[in-house]
Amino acid sequence: MLPRHNNDVPDSTNQAQPKKNSNPSGLTWSAVESAGSGETILLLHGFSQGGWFWEPYLAQMSELLKANVVAVDLPGHGRSPDLLVDAPTFSELLNEQFGPIHIVGYSMGARLAMIHAAIHPESVKSLVSISGHPGIRDEQERRARVQSDAKISERLRRCEVVGNPQDTKLRFTEFLRWWISQPIFGQIGEGESQLDLRLTNTPISLARVLELFGTGVQVPVWDEISQLSSPLLYMAGEMDIKYVAIGTELATIRLKNSNYPTLLEVVPSTFHSVVSQAPDHAIRTTVRFIHQAIAARSPSN
């Protein structure tokens, strides 16, 4: 069984532990390296999380794929609270640091993964989008989402009480409990077990994140992803009706127009937070897909 998220994930003496890394730009990541295939798998987490979201799976994914597996802190998250850049700039930072990759994203991380694939398709060997949105196409709906994100951003700013870190933590905790209890995450949501880890972020940085690359300000990349020649795995929870529809539309367009390698995976009895609610299914499906993508690129094929 794969480990589930909690605050006490046991260390395994048989598995390599992630190494913390950073570069001068402020980009930070955790990685388990392999001398095997030479491939790099890049993992991007969701809003208010951090590279820690993927860390329980790095060693096993590296072992199974014989690849370097890297969990990046998104801008404004984790150990990168001051790296406040927009999505295209983040894409450039990824490309400069990691070059050609297999990229996997969850939720906000999936949006950024798709944006990266749209900007640098030549550097994306395969793309896994888990509960990801390619962008809102309707202008009126986008404007409404910008306004909605602005209200959430303002709520985050009100969490900050200058000179009173205890009150700040209490208010931020209240915000995070509201965030993870939203219906999109299901009745259980993403659980209290992640709360302390989410609290390592700062409310001001997260407010800026929504302003810089929230869903409302994202330029839609439907066309680019529909025409991406690299293999695409789109994964969504069965109960997350909106994102199942997005995945179905993307897969239909890709298969109809160009027959590009595409897999739609609907995970039974799960909501938006597929990785947290069904880690075995999500990670094994991802590993199998990337393994096939690597094999397809092998000179022997």
Secondary structure, DSSP 8 states (H G I E B T S, - for coil): ------TT----TTS---EEEE-TTS-EEEEE--SSS--EEEEE--TT--GGGTHHHHHHHHHHHTSEEEEE--TTSTT-TT----HHHHHHHHHHHH-SEEEEEETHHHHHHHHHHHH-GGGEEEEEEES-------HHHHHHHHHHHHHHHHHHHTT--TT-HHHHHHHHHHHHHHHHTSGGG-SSTT-GGGHHHHTTS-HHHHHHHHHHH-GGG----HHHHHT--S-EEEEEETT-HHHHHHHHHHHHHHHHHT---EEEEEETT--S-HHHH-HHHHHHHHHHHHHHHHHHHSTT-
